[in-house]
Amino acid sequence: MDYYAALVDDKGMLRDGYSEDGLHPNAKGYELLAPLAEAAIEKALAR
């Protein structure tokens, strides 16, 4: 699962609004990541 591509801008920094400190995801960031994690878990269980 690629959290990096979902969260960063074209400069490799966390996109505005997804972090309070520029390093860790905030609630909005985790909302973006949750479906990615769920899809990865479903894919792994399907094997």
DRENLUM-420451 format. One record per residue (C-alpha): residue number from 1; y, x, z. Coordinates in nm, 2 decimals. Example, Ala and Ser with C-alpha at 12.3 -4.5 7.8 and 13.67 -1.06 7.14 Angstrom:
BEGIN
<atom i="1" v="-0.45" u="1.23" w="0.78"/>
<atom i="2" v="-0.11" u="1.37" w="0.71"/>
// end
This chain:
BEGIN
<atom i="1" v="0.00" u="0.00" w="0.00"/>
<atom i="2" v="0.34" u="0.14" w="-0.10"/>
<atom i="3" v="0.60" u="0.05" w="0.16"/>
<atom i="4" v="0.83" u="0.32" w="0.03"/>
<atom i="5" v="0.89" u="0.17" w="-0.32"/>
<atom i="6" v="0.96" u="-0.17" w="-0.17"/>
<atom i="7" v="1.23" u="-0.04" w="0.07"/>
<atom i="8" v="1.42" u="0.24" w="-0.10"/>
<atom i="9" v="1.70" u="0.24" w="-0.35"/>
<atom i="10" v="1.74" u="0.46" w="-0.65"/>
<atom i="11" v="1.86" u="0.75" w="-0.43"/>
<atom i="12" v="1.55" u="0.73" w="-0.21"/>
<atom i="13" v="1.74" u="0.58" w="0.09"/>
<atom i="14" v="1.66" u="0.25" w="0.26"/>
<atom i="15" v="1.83" u="-0.03" w="0.08"/>
<atom i="16" v="2.12" u="-0.20" w="0.25"/>
<atom i="17" v="2.02" u="-0.48" w="0.49"/>
<atom i="18" v="1.67" u="-0.36" w="0.56"/>
<atom i="19" v="1.75" u="-0.12" w="0.84"/>
<atom i="20" v="2.00" u="-0.08" w="1.12"/>
<atom i="21" v="1.97" u="0.30" w="1.15"/>
<atom i="22" v="1.88" u="0.40" w="0.80"/>
<atom i="23" v="1.53" u="0.51" w="0.91"/>
<atom i="24" v="1.34" u="0.22" w="1.06"/>
<atom i="25" v="1.30" u="-0.13" w="0.91"/>
<atom i="26" v="1.47" u="-0.42" w="1.08"/>
<atom i="27" v="1.35" u="-0.78" w="1.09"/>
<atom i="28" v="1.45" u="-0.84" w="0.73"/>
<atom i="29" v="1.27" u="-0.52" w="0.63"/>
<atom i="30" v="0.95" u="-0.63" w="0.80"/>
<atom i="31" v="0.98" u="-0.97" w="0.62"/>
<atom i="32" v="0.97" u="-0.78" w="0.30"/>
<atom i="33" v="0.67" u="-0.57" w="0.40"/>
<atom i="34" v="0.45" u="-0.84" w="0.55"/>
<atom i="35" v="0.33" u="-0.99" w="0.22"/>
<atom i="36" v="0.25" u="-0.63" w="0.10"/>
<atom i="37" v="0.04" u="-0.57" w="0.40"/>
<atom i="38" v="-0.14" u="-0.91" w="0.37"/>
<atom i="39" v="-0.22" u="-0.84" w="0.01"/>
<atom i="40" v="-0.36" u="-0.50" w="0.09"/>
<atom i="41" v="-0.58" u="-0.64" w="0.36"/>
<atom i="42" v="-0.71" u="-0.91" w="0.14"/>
<atom i="43" v="-0.78" u="-0.66" w="-0.13"/>
<atom i="44" v="-0.97" u="-0.43" w="0.11"/>
<atom i="45" v="-1.18" u="-0.72" w="0.25"/>
<atom i="46" v="-1.27" u="-0.83" w="-0.10"/>
<atom i="47" v="-1.45" u="-0.51" w="-0.17"/>
// end
